[in-house]
Amino acid sequence: MRPGDLTPAIFLGSPVFFVASGVLHRFMNVYVALVFGAVIGVLAGLSLIKALRS
């Protein structure tokens, strides 16, 4: 991970954030689902950036 990778990871992972938080909202509190969705979205964005670089 490079220092400037976090902002593109947030933009690339935002669709994953919306889907993950919507699915997790059915099983837990909405605020907890938003936090888990944000973490999953950023991790998905970072893995996509890593895959695009290789």
Secondary structure, 3 states (H helix, E strand, C coil): CCHHHHHHHHHHHHHHHHHHHHHHCCCCCHHHHHHHHHHHHHHHHHHHHHHHHC
